[in-house]
Amino acid sequence: MEIDWSDCALAEVVPGKLNGLPVIKGTRVRADTIPKSAELCETPEEIAYNYDLKLDDVRRVLAFAAGHPVTDSRQKTSVGLPGKRIDQ
């Protein structure tokens, strides 16, 4: 499950950087690291310190994440015996 970061002004996708995953601009910190750290009860101040980010940027990323639903990027696959299909 993931957030669509394409509209976040602080996130960017750079080919060849972290396999093309969204990162905080000018860093190698994955964008989804910020809300995941907050979910683990880290304060914005702790997140900024731990990842060497500006506190205002952390707060803006958290606000963006709070306003954007999480989408399920996994595709359904089918498994089963010949002649029988089970969707997962």
N, CA, C and O of each residue as an XYZ file, in Angstrom:
352
protein
N       0.845     -1.170      0.000
C       0.000      0.000      0.000
C       0.891      1.233      0.000
O       1.938      1.262      0.646
N       0.459      2.244     -0.731
C       1.299      3.424     -0.835
C       0.488      4.676     -1.146
O      -0.652      4.615     -1.604
N       1.123      5.809     -0.877
C       0.545      7.116     -1.177
C       1.023      7.529     -2.562
O       2.158      7.246     -2.945
N       0.157      8.195     -3.307
C       0.554      8.760     -4.593
C       1.219     10.110     -4.309
O       0.544     11.080     -3.967
N       2.534     10.163     -4.452
C       3.311     11.353     -4.124
C       3.455     12.307     -5.300
O       4.141     13.320     -5.171
N       2.842     12.028     -6.429
C       3.069     12.825     -7.634
C       2.665     14.291     -7.482
O       3.210     15.139     -8.188
N       1.740     14.618     -6.595
C       1.322     16.006     -6.397
C       2.015     16.693     -5.223
O       1.714     17.849     -4.923
N       2.924     16.012     -4.566
C       3.619     16.587     -3.416
C       4.807     17.415     -3.901
O       5.695     16.899     -4.580
N       4.817     18.688     -3.553
C       5.885     19.597     -3.994
C       7.243     19.234     -3.412
O       8.270     19.647     -3.951
N       7.271     18.479     -2.336
C       8.540     18.129     -1.693
C       9.085     16.769     -2.128
O      10.190     16.393     -1.735
N       8.334     16.040     -2.921
C       8.771     14.707     -3.351
C       9.154     14.724     -4.818
O       8.615     15.489     -5.618
N      10.098     13.861     -5.145
C      10.520     13.732     -6.540
C      10.877     12.279     -6.819
O      11.201     11.510     -5.914
N      10.809     11.927     -8.092
C      11.248     10.608     -8.539
C      12.417     10.845     -9.473
O      12.299     11.543    -10.479
N      13.550     10.250     -9.121
C      14.760     10.408     -9.919
C      15.164      9.023    -10.420
O      15.497      8.147     -9.621
N      15.136      8.820    -11.739
C      15.544      7.518    -12.261
C      16.938      7.145    -11.753
O      17.871      7.947    -11.809
N      17.054      5.937    -11.265
C      18.340      5.458    -10.762
C      18.582      5.763     -9.292
O      19.551      5.275     -8.710
N      17.718      6.557     -8.690
C      17.862      6.863     -7.260
C      16.803      6.067     -6.507
O      15.606      6.273     -6.703
N      17.246      5.166     -5.656
C      16.353      4.312     -4.869
C      15.315      3.605     -5.739
O      14.134      3.539     -5.398
N      15.782      3.086     -6.859
C      14.938      2.329     -7.786
C      13.733      3.122     -8.286
O      12.693      2.542     -8.596
N      13.871      4.436     -8.366
C      12.787      5.258     -8.886
C      11.639      5.484     -7.926
O      10.567      5.930     -8.334
N      11.848      5.181     -6.650
C      10.810      5.429     -5.641
C      10.805      6.906     -5.278
O      11.850      7.553     -5.357
N       9.656      7.465     -4.879
C       9.595      8.873     -4.492
C      10.477      9.154     -3.272
O      10.440      8.430     -2.278
N      11.261     10.213     -3.375
C      12.132     10.641     -2.281
C      11.861     12.106     -1.972
O      11.255     12.817     -2.773
N      12.312     12.550     -0.811
C      12.250     13.964     -0.471
C      13.302     14.663     -1.330
O      14.451     14.225     -1.387
N      12.910     15.748     -1.998
C      13.805     16.437     -2.932
C      15.167     16.723     -2.309
O      15.273     17.199     -1.178
N      16.203     16.416     -3.084
C      17.568     16.685     -2.657
C      18.118     15.710     -1.637
O      19.192     15.936     -1.080
N      17.384     14.611     -1.379
C      17.831     13.627     -0.390
C      17.697     12.222     -0.968
O      17.262     12.035     -2.105
N      18.077     11.253     -0.166
C      17.836      9.855     -0.490
C      16.822      9.263      0.493
O      16.746      8.045      0.653
N      16.052     10.121      1.141
C      15.033      9.691      2.104
C      13.739      9.430      1.353
O      13.185     10.331      0.722
N      13.260      8.192      1.423
C      11.993      7.862      0.760
C      10.871      8.681      1.357
O      10.801      8.858      2.573
N       9.997      9.180      0.509
C       8.892     10.016      0.967
C       8.014      9.285      1.973
O       7.565      9.885      2.950
N       7.764      8.005      1.751
C       6.890      7.262      2.662
C       7.531      6.973      4.017
O       6.851      6.519      4.937
N       8.833      7.230      4.149
C       9.504      7.049      5.431
C       8.952      8.018      6.471
O       8.867      7.684      7.653
N       8.577      9.220      6.032
C       8.123     10.247      6.969
C       6.807      9.841      7.649
O       6.754      9.805      8.878
N       5.743      9.534      6.891
C       4.513      9.122      7.589
C       4.655      7.787      8.325
O       4.014      7.578      9.356
N       5.485      6.891      7.806
C       5.688      5.616      8.509
C       6.368      5.848      9.851
O       6.034      5.189     10.835
N       7.315      6.776      9.900
C       7.976      7.099     11.164
C       6.983      7.723     12.137
O       7.019      7.437     13.334
N       6.099      8.570     11.628
C       5.082      9.178     12.486
C       4.129      8.119     13.036
O       3.693      8.207     14.184
N       3.809      7.124     12.221
C       2.948      6.026     12.682
C       3.602      5.242     13.809
O       2.921      4.626     14.629
N       4.940      5.271     13.842
C       5.686      4.582     14.896
C       5.916      5.499     16.094
O       6.777      5.239     16.935
N       5.134      6.576     16.158
C       5.123      7.528     17.273
C       6.358      8.426     17.353
O       6.642      8.980     18.415
N       7.094      8.579     16.255
C       8.173      9.559     16.235
C       7.551     10.931     16.037
O       6.628     11.089     15.238
N       8.051     11.919     16.758
C       7.556     13.287     16.605
C       8.167     13.892     15.343
O       9.183     13.401     14.852
N       7.556     14.952     14.814
C       8.168     15.621     13.658
C       9.608     16.071     13.939
O      10.467     16.019     13.059
N       9.854     16.507     15.164
C      11.209     16.928     15.536
C      12.188     15.757     15.465
O      13.308     15.913     14.980
N      11.769     14.591     15.946
C      12.627     13.405     15.899
C      12.874     12.968     14.455
O      13.991     12.598     14.095
N      11.827     13.013     13.635
C      11.970     12.623     12.232
C      12.951     13.557     11.535
O      13.840     13.102     10.816
N      12.791     14.867     11.746
C      13.690     15.845     11.130
C      15.132     15.587     11.560
O      16.042     15.623     10.732
N      15.339     15.332     12.825
C      16.690     15.073     13.340
C      17.252     13.768     12.787
O      18.390     13.723     12.322
N      16.453     12.712     12.839
C      16.935     11.385     12.425
C      17.290     11.309     10.946
O      18.184     10.555     10.562
N      16.599     12.081     10.112
C      16.824     12.013      8.668
C      17.460     13.281      8.106
O      17.531     13.460      6.890
N      17.924     14.162      8.997
C      18.596     15.400      8.601
C      17.742     16.209      7.625
O      18.200     16.610      6.555
N      16.485     16.438      8.024
C      15.532     17.191      7.214
C      15.121     18.450      7.959
O      15.295     18.543      9.174
N      14.582     19.407      7.242
C      14.038     20.609      7.868
C      12.714     20.255      8.534
O      11.900     19.525      7.967
N      12.506     20.772      9.730
C      11.287     20.484     10.472
C      10.053     20.919      9.690
O       9.051     20.204      9.673
N      10.110     22.069      9.049
C       8.970     22.546      8.251
C       8.658     21.576      7.107
O       7.490     21.334      6.804
N       9.688     21.025      6.476
C       9.477     20.058      5.392
C       8.807     18.792      5.914
O       7.912     18.249      5.266
N       9.235     18.325      7.075
C       8.623     17.130      7.672
C       7.143     17.394      7.929
O       6.294     16.559      7.616
N       6.844     18.538      8.491
C       5.441     18.866      8.767
C       4.615     18.955      7.484
O       3.468     18.509      7.448
N       5.194     19.527      6.442
C       4.474     19.637      5.164
C       4.230     18.258      4.546
O       3.154     18.003      4.004
N       5.218     17.374      4.624
C       5.055     16.016      4.091
C       3.983     15.264      4.882
O       3.162     14.553      4.303
N       3.994     15.425      6.204
C       2.974     14.766      7.026
C       1.582     15.302      6.700
O       0.618     14.537      6.653
N       1.473     16.593      6.478
C       0.177     17.176      6.115
C      -0.288     16.652      4.760
O      -1.469     16.352      4.585
N       0.628     16.540      3.804
C       0.282     15.994      2.501
C      -0.210     14.556      2.653
O      -1.252     14.189      2.111
N       0.544     13.751      3.390
C       0.189     12.334      3.557
C      -1.170     12.184      4.240
O      -1.939     11.284      3.904
N      -1.463     13.061      5.193
C      -2.742     12.972      5.907
C      -3.917     13.272      4.985
O      -5.024     12.783      5.208
N      -3.680     14.069      3.954
C      -4.761     14.443      3.051
C      -4.878     13.584      1.811
O      -5.701     13.863      0.939
N      -4.063     12.539      1.720
C      -4.094     11.687      0.530
C      -4.284     10.234      0.934
O      -3.526      9.703      1.745
N      -5.283      9.605      0.374
C      -5.562      8.217      0.745
C      -4.457      7.264      0.295
O      -3.758      7.498     -0.691
N      -4.333      6.217      1.035
C      -3.384      5.169      0.700
C      -4.033      4.266     -0.337
O      -5.184      3.858     -0.177
N      -3.296      3.950     -1.405
C      -3.823      3.070     -2.440
C      -3.109      1.732     -2.377
O      -1.964      1.647     -1.931
N      -3.790      0.692     -2.826
C      -3.203     -0.640     -2.862
C      -2.620     -0.847     -4.252
O      -3.358     -0.949     -5.232
N      -1.294     -0.907     -4.334
C      -0.631     -1.021     -5.629
C      -0.453     -2.469     -6.070
O       0.002     -2.738     -7.182
N      -0.813     -3.392     -5.194
C      -0.667     -4.799     -5.565
C      -1.744     -5.195     -6.557
O      -2.886     -4.744     -6.462
N      -1.382     -6.025     -7.491
C      -2.351     -6.509     -8.468
C      -2.884     -7.849     -7.995
O      -2.170     -8.625     -7.360
N      -4.138     -8.113     -8.307
C      -4.708     -9.410     -7.968
C      -4.077    -10.481     -8.844
O      -3.840    -10.283    -10.035
N      -3.819    -11.602     -8.229
C      -3.272    -12.730     -8.980
C      -4.197    -13.919     -8.807
O      -4.954    -13.999     -7.839
N      -4.131    -14.816     -9.728
C      -4.953    -16.016     -9.663
C      -4.070    -17.231     -9.431
O      -3.022    -17.386    -10.057
N      -4.503    -18.071     -8.536
C      -3.811    -19.331     -8.285
C      -4.859    -20.422     -8.180
O      -6.033    -20.146     -7.934
N      -4.438    -21.637     -8.364
C      -5.396    -22.727     -8.214
C      -5.008    -23.920     -9.056
O      -3.968    -23.921     -9.714
N      -5.837    -24.918     -9.032
C      -5.606    -26.126     -9.804
C      -6.186    -25.957    -11.186
O      -7.053    -25.107    -11.390
N      -5.728    -26.746    -12.145
C      -6.287    -26.659    -13.483
C      -7.803    -26.806    -13.442
O      -8.329    -27.719    -12.804
N      -8.482    -25.927    -14.109
C      -9.934    -25.987    -14.134
C     -10.602    -25.265    -12.974
O     -11.814    -25.055    -12.978
N      -9.796    -24.884    -11.974
C     -10.338    -24.150    -10.835
C      -9.540    -22.880    -10.666
O      -8.320    -22.876    -10.825
N     -10.219    -21.816    -10.349
C      -9.555    -20.527    -10.214
C      -9.919    -19.927     -8.868
O     -11.087    -19.902     -8.480
N      -8.930    -19.455     -8.180
C      -9.145    -18.794     -6.896
C      -8.495    -17.412     -6.999
O      -7.285    -17.303     -7.197
N      -9.293    -16.376     -6.865
C      -8.745    -15.017     -6.902
C      -8.276    -14.630     -5.500
O      -8.929    -14.911     -4.495
N      -7.102    -13.967     -5.479
C      -6.559    -13.477     -4.208
C      -6.548    -11.982     -4.211
O      -6.128    -11.366     -3.232
